[in-house]
């Protein structure tokens, strides 16, 4: 695995690269500027002396070359130019070009092609070499080298300052990482802001971590509640099975035995349906092989009959109203658990009145005339029992679940598709 560098190391590397590039660009621009200044200076000086150069060429007694000044020589014909000048080189008119000499000093001279008004001597070739300018250029380069060295020292000082700033900015993050590393896996409390410079990014990091911890706490509490509710759902049919089994030992009457067998079968089916529904929550859509079906009154009535024992001693009427047909995509066991939880809540919390099951093209609602959301008696499990499982089932199949008080004083549980 490649070694991961710290922010301090990356700062040093990137700053060094930027500083080197700046110095390199600065030196290149300076050298180019000096060359341009030298060329323009010589070119303008020769253009200003053009008339004088033409007059001197006429007084040269037909010589192929003539002296203009100490550092400048004129040539009437291109073939008489020094051997350093390539005969194939292109020479623009009235524009100086630089010719590099291959001597030990690596000095250079400038060549310029001047146009004249004389048709016979159409061009004059001027060669100029100014050692003073070369020496001045070297002096400028040395001066600039000292300036560059000074700039480099300043860059190093700036680097140290930037490194110090980077260290101060990243120190709280390092402290934050160490605090997390030392925390126990069971410690889900919020973490305090580390000491040091509080940047916006650090605040966001700490805030995000604390929010994640809060979500984790909510998830743990939700799982605990789910376990409690699942245990209750499984314990009820188990108690029925245990009681029916004990009762079978007290009588040999066929009718009594059939009654207990029916109770055992019902409890077994209820437990099996509950387990199947829980398992369906952990399966993917592909594993479930779902298909769309119509929700009919018979399916709803079968779920009502499963929990009708909760209404044996209560004057409560159950009404089923299907306003429009509803297409659902959900396993029957999962829907049985989903609607069964809502009906059990309604049956337990309704002492008298009615429970209305209303189905339309977009929703299923269970409306009771019971005690409502906020008036449960002590020991009444009513609302809340199995609601966590109900919400999980709805979330699994992208349904919306809502629980609220209704105008009749009871509770309305609404599932929206």
ZIKA-V156703 format. One record per residue. N is the residue number from 1. PSI is psi in degrees with one decimal (NA if undefined). D_FIRST is the distance of its C-alpha to the first C-alpha in Angstrom with 2 decimals. Layout:
# ZIKA-V156703
<<N | PSI | D_FIRST> <N | PSI | D_FIRST>>
This chain:
# ZIKA-V156703
<<1 | 132.4 | 0.00> <2 | 142.8 | 3.80> <3 | 131.6 | 6.45> <4 | 124.5 | 8.82> <5 | 153.4 | 12.34> <6 | 166.5 | 15.38> <7 | -32.6 | 18.36> <8 | -44.2 | 20.32> <9 | -42.2 | 18.10> <10 | -38.4 | 18.03> <11 | -44.2 | 21.77> <12 | -46.2 | 22.36> <13 | -50.1 | 20.59> <14 | -39.9 | 22.33> <15 | -40.1 | 25.62> <16 | -41.2 | 25.62> <17 | -45.0 | 25.15> <18 | -42.5 | 27.93> <19 | -43.2 | 30.17> <20 | -43.2 | 29.85> <21 | -40.9 | 30.69> <22 | -45.6 | 33.62> <23 | -42.2 | 35.02> <24 | -45.0 | 34.70> <25 | -40.0 | 36.45> <26 | -46.1 | 39.06> <27 | -40.6 | 39.92> <28 | -43.4 | 40.15> <29 | -39.8 | 42.38> <30 | -48.4 | 44.55> <31 | -42.7 | 45.13> <32 | -38.2 | 45.94> <33 | -43.6 | 48.28> <34 | -42.1 | 50.14> <35 | -42.2 | 50.65> <36 | -40.6 | 51.96> <37 | -43.9 | 54.28> <38 | -44.9 | 55.67> <39 | -46.5 | 56.26> <40 | -36.9 | 57.93> <41 | -47.8 | 60.04> <42 | -43.0 | 61.42> <43 | -45.2 | 61.90> <44 | -37.5 | 63.86> <45 | -40.8 | 65.93> <46 | -36.3 | 66.94> <47 | -37.7 | 67.80> <48 | -29.8 | 70.00> <49 | 10.6 | 71.69> <50 | -47.5 | 72.10> <51 | -40.2 | 75.89> <52 | -37.9 | 76.35> <53 | -39.4 | 74.29> <54 | -42.3 | 76.39> <55 | -42.0 | 79.60> <56 | -33.0 | 78.46> <57 | -32.2 | 77.61> <58 | -27.1 | 81.18> <59 | 9.8 | 82.58> <60 | 6.0 | 80.61> <61 | 45.4 | 83.57> <62 | 17.2 | 81.64> <63 | 147.3 | 79.07> <64 | -14.2 | 75.74> <65 | 155.4 | 73.98> <66 | 154.3 | 75.06> <67 | 127.6 | 73.85> <68 | -49.8 | 72.96> <69 | -169.8 | 71.88> <70 | -31.9 | 70.31> <71 | 4.7 | 66.83> <72 | 134.7 | 67.80> <73 | 139.9 | 69.48> <74 | 147.1 | 70.78> <75 | 133.3 | 71.09> <76 | -33.1 | 73.52> <77 | 143.8 | 71.91> <78 | -31.6 | 68.29> <79 | -18.3 | 69.01> <80 | 1.9 | 70.01> <81 | 156.5 | 66.61> <82 | 157.5 | 64.76> <83 | -18.3 | 62.83> <84 | -18.3 | 59.55> <85 | 119.1 | 60.06> <86 | 130.6 | 58.87> <87 | -18.5 | 61.80> <88 | -0.4 | 59.57> <89 | 141.1 | 57.88> <90 | 130.1 | 58.70> <91 | 107.2 | 60.73> <92 | 153.9 | 61.07> <93 | 135.4 | 64.39> <94 | 36.7 | 64.71> <95 | 127.6 | 61.02> <96 | 139.1 | 59.64> <97 | 151.0 | 56.85> <98 | 134.1 | 55.01> <99 | 121.9 | 55.39> <100 | 133.7 | 53.15> <101 | 141.9 | 54.93> <102 | 45.8 | 53.32> <103 | -177.8 | 54.78> <104 | -29.2 | 53.19> <105 | -18.8 | 53.25> <106 | 30.3 | 51.72> <107 | 175.1 | 54.36> <108 | 159.9 | 55.28> <109 | 168.2 | 58.38> <110 | 141.9 | 59.22> <111 | 133.9 | 61.33> <112 | 135.0 | 63.24> <113 | 108.0 | 65.53> <114 | 133.2 | 68.47> <115 | 138.1 | 70.75> <116 | 166.0 | 74.50> <117 | -9.0 | 77.46> <118 | 119.2 | 79.25> <119 | -30.9 | 79.10> <120 | -46.8 | 79.84> <121 | 83.9 | 77.09> <122 | -38.6 | 74.57> <123 | 150.0 | 71.53> <124 | 130.4 | 71.03> <125 | 120.4 | 67.84> <126 | 127.9 | 66.93> <127 | 125.8 | 64.61> <128 | 131.9 | 63.53> <129 | 122.5 | 61.69> <130 | 94.7 | 61.46> <131 | -29.5 | 60.08> <132 | -40.6 | 60.58> <133 | -37.2 | 58.13> <134 | -43.8 | 55.64> <135 | -40.4 | 56.08> <136 | -36.6 | 55.78> <137 | -39.6 | 52.59> <138 | -40.8 | 51.14> <139 | -40.6 | 52.31> <140 | -41.3 | 50.69> <141 | -39.5 | 47.40> <142 | -43.4 | 47.62> <143 | -43.4 | 48.47> <144 | -30.6 | 45.61> <145 | -41.7 | 43.29> <146 | -40.1 | 44.33> <147 | -38.9 | 43.78> <148 | -39.8 | 40.31> <149 | -41.5 | 39.62> <150 | -42.0 | 40.93> <151 | -38.2 | 38.75> <152 | -41.8 | 35.69> <153 | -42.0 | 36.66> <154 | -36.6 | 37.12> <155 | -38.6 | 33.71> <156 | -41.2 | 32.19> <157 | -43.4 | 34.23> <158 | -37.2 | 33.10> <159 | -44.0 | 29.45> <160 | -40.3 | 30.10> <161 | -45.1 | 31.86> <162 | -40.2 | 29.11> <163 | -40.2 | 26.53> <164 | -43.8 | 28.93> <165 | -43.0 | 29.42> <166 | -39.8 | 25.70> <167 | -40.6 | 25.37> <168 | -35.7 | 28.31> <169 | -35.0 | 27.05> <170 | -14.4 | 23.58> <171 | -44.9 | 24.93> <172 | -33.6 | 26.37> <173 | -40.1 | 23.11> <174 | -41.9 | 21.46> <175 | -41.6 | 24.55> <176 | -43.8 | 24.32> <177 | -40.3 | 20.76> <178 | -37.6 | 22.00> <179 | -41.5 | 25.10> <180 | -40.2 | 23.28> <181 | -32.3 | 21.13> <182 | -14.0 | 24.46> <183 | 145.0 | 26.36> <184 | 146.8 | 27.50> <185 | -25.9 | 26.60> <186 | -10.4 | 30.38> <187 | 106.1 | 30.79> <188 | 18.1 | 31.16> <189 | 164.1 | 33.27> <190 | 151.4 | 32.73> <191 | 142.0 | 30.79> <192 | 156.6 | 32.61> <193 | 125.8 | 31.72> <194 | 151.3 | 29.95> <195 | 153.7 | 32.15> <196 | -162.8 | 31.78> <197 | 119.6 | 32.02> <198 | 94.4 | 32.28> <199 | 165.1 | 30.91> <200 | -40.9 | 31.40> <201 | -39.0 | 27.71> <202 | -42.7 | 27.52> <203 | -42.2 | 30.67> <204 | -39.2 | 29.29> <205 | -48.3 | 26.12> <206 | -42.7 | 28.28> <207 | -42.0 | 30.81> <208 | -39.9 | 28.36> <209 | -44.5 | 26.94> <210 | -39.0 | 30.54> <211 | -38.8 | 31.58> <212 | -38.7 | 28.76> <213 | -40.8 | 30.03> <214 | -40.5 | 33.55> <215 | -38.0 | 32.61> <216 | -42.6 | 30.96> <217 | -42.8 | 34.19> <218 | -39.1 | 36.27> <219 | -41.3 | 34.31> <220 | -44.9 | 34.71> <221 | -37.1 | 38.39> <222 | -40.9 | 38.78> <223 | -38.6 | 37.36> <224 | -44.0 | 39.73> <225 | -39.5 | 42.62> <226 | -42.8 | 41.68> <227 | -40.9 | 41.75> <228 | -44.7 | 45.12> <229 | -40.4 | 46.57> <230 | -38.3 | 45.29> <231 | -40.3 | 46.78> <232 | -43.8 | 50.07> <233 | -34.6 | 50.14> <234 | -31.2 | 49.67> <235 | -35.9 | 51.99> <236 | -54.8 | 54.95> <237 | -29.2 | 55.30> <238 | -39.5 | 54.60> <239 | -38.0 | 57.50> <240 | -44.3 | 59.69> <241 | -39.9 | 58.83> <242 | -42.9 | 59.53> <243 | -44.5 | 62.81> <244 | -37.0 | 63.97> <245 | -41.6 | 63.21> <246 | -39.6 | 65.28> <247 | -29.0 | 68.11> <248 | -22.9 | 68.37> <249 | -8.1 | 69.66> <250 | -9.6 | 72.64> <251 | 148.0 | 74.39> <252 | 10.7 | 75.12> <253 | 131.0 | 76.50> <254 | -40.4 | 74.98> <255 | -42.9 | 74.80> <256 | -41.2 | 73.01> <257 | -41.4 | 70.57> <258 | -37.7 | 69.83> <259 | -43.5 | 69.22> <260 | -34.5 | 66.67> <261 | -38.0 | 65.04> <262 | -41.8 | 64.77> <263 | -42.0 | 63.12> <264 | -42.8 | 60.67> <265 | -41.4 | 59.88> <266 | -43.9 | 59.42> <267 | -39.9 | 57.11> <268 | -43.9 | 55.09> <269 | -39.5 | 54.77> <270 | -43.5 | 53.81> <271 | -41.7 | 51.05> <272 | -43.8 | 49.83> <273 | -39.4 | 49.85> <274 | -44.4 | 47.93> <275 | -41.0 | 45.20> <276 | -39.3 | 45.03> <277 | -40.7 | 44.72> <278 | -41.0 | 41.85> <279 | -33.3 | 40.04> <280 | -25.3 | 40.61> <281 | -23.1 | 38.69> <282 | -5.0 | 35.50> <283 | 152.6 | 35.98> <284 | 165.3 | 34.97> <285 | -34.8 | 37.74> <286 | -36.8 | 37.30> <287 | -27.2 | 37.82> <288 | -22.7 | 40.94> <289 | 59.4 | 42.76> <290 | 150.8 | 44.74> <291 | 151.7 | 47.89> <292 | 139.0 | 50.19> <293 | 162.5 | 53.45> <294 | 133.2 | 56.47> <295 | 119.6 | 56.88> <296 | 172.8 | 60.45> <297 | -33.6 | 62.84> <298 | -40.7 | 62.85> <299 | -40.1 | 59.11> <300 | -43.5 | 59.60> <301 | -35.9 | 62.75> <302 | -38.0 | 61.01> <303 | -37.7 | 58.46> <304 | -44.6 | 61.36> <305 | -33.1 | 63.22> <306 | -33.6 | 60.22> <307 | 14.1 | 60.46> <308 | -18.3 | 64.19> <309 | -24.2 | 64.91> <310 | -12.6 | 63.75> <311 | 11.6 | 66.84> <312 | -38.6 | 69.46> <313 | 13.3 | 71.36> <314 | 139.7 | 70.64> <315 | 68.4 | 72.77> <316 | 131.9 | 69.83> <317 | 135.2 | 69.97> <318 | 123.3 | 66.93> <319 | 137.9 | 67.22> <320 | 122.3 | 65.03> <321 | 115.2 | 65.30> <322 | 100.0 | 63.48> <323 | -41.7 | 64.19> <324 | 152.7 | 62.03> <325 | 142.8 | 60.03> <326 | 127.4 | 56.33> <327 | 125.3 | 53.65> <328 | 151.5 | 50.71> <329 | 92.0 | 47.52> <330 | 141.5 | 46.75> <331 | 147.0 | 47.26> <332 | -37.3 | 50.67> <333 | -37.9 | 49.36> <334 | -40.9 | 47.08> <335 | -36.1 | 50.00> <336 | -42.3 | 52.29> <337 | -42.3 | 50.05> <338 | -57.2 | 49.63> <339 | -33.6 | 53.35> <340 | -39.5 | 54.35> <341 | -41.9 | 52.54> <342 | -40.0 | 54.38> <343 | -40.3 | 57.69> <344 | -40.4 | 57.31> <345 | -45.6 | 56.74> <346 | -42.8 | 59.77> <347 | -41.6 | 61.97> <348 | -36.2 | 61.19> <349 | 0.4 | 61.78> <350 | 111.4 | 64.92> <351 | -32.6 | 68.11> <352 | 147.8 | 70.54> <353 | -129.6 | 70.46> <354 | 159.0 | 68.24> <355 | 119.2 | 64.72> <356 | 126.7 | 64.29> <357 | 115.5 | 61.57> <358 | 129.0 | 61.40> <359 | 129.5 | 59.48> <360 | -168.3 | 59.30> <361 | -12.0 | 57.17> <362 | -10.4 | 54.40> <363 | 165.7 | 54.48> <364 | 128.1 | 55.60> <365 | 142.5 | 57.19> <366 | 111.2 | 58.64> <367 | 125.6 | 61.27> <368 | 169.5 | 63.14> <369 | 33.8 | 65.99> <370 | -147.1 | 64.51> <371 | -7.6 | 63.57> <372 | -175.0 | 60.88> <373 | -29.7 | 57.47> <374 | 18.4 | 58.66> <375 | 36.8 | 61.66> <376 | 145.9 | 60.36> <377 | 158.9 | 62.30> <378 | 133.4 | 60.77> <379 | -6.2 | 59.30> <380 | 113.6 | 59.25> <381 | -30.4 | 55.80> <382 | -125.5 | 56.88> <383 | 139.8 | 54.55> <384 | -29.8 | 50.92> <385 | 116.3 | 51.10> <386 | -0.9 | 48.69> <387 | -30.3 | 47.99> <388 | -41.7 | 44.30> <389 | -39.2 | 44.22> <390 | -44.6 | 46.33> <391 | -37.7 | 43.91> <392 | -41.2 | 41.00> <393 | -44.7 | 43.04> <394 | -41.2 | 43.95> <395 | -36.1 | 40.40> <396 | -38.3 | 39.33> <397 | 18.9 | 41.93> <398 | 38.8 | 41.82> <399 | 160.1 | 45.20> <400 | 138.5 | 46.36> <401 | 136.6 | 48.04> <402 | 138.3 | 50.51> <403 | 125.3 | 52.77> <404 | 163.2 | 55.73> <405 | 149.9 | 59.34> <406 | 176.9 | 62.08> <407 | -21.3 | 65.63> <408 | 1.4 | 67.14> <409 | -7.1 | 65.52> <410 | -150.8 | 63.08> <411 | 147.5 | 59.53> <412 | 123.3 | 58.10> <413 | 118.7 | 54.83> <414 | 127.8 | 53.80> <415 | 119.6 | 51.21> <416 | 134.0 | 50.65> <417 | NA | 49.14>>
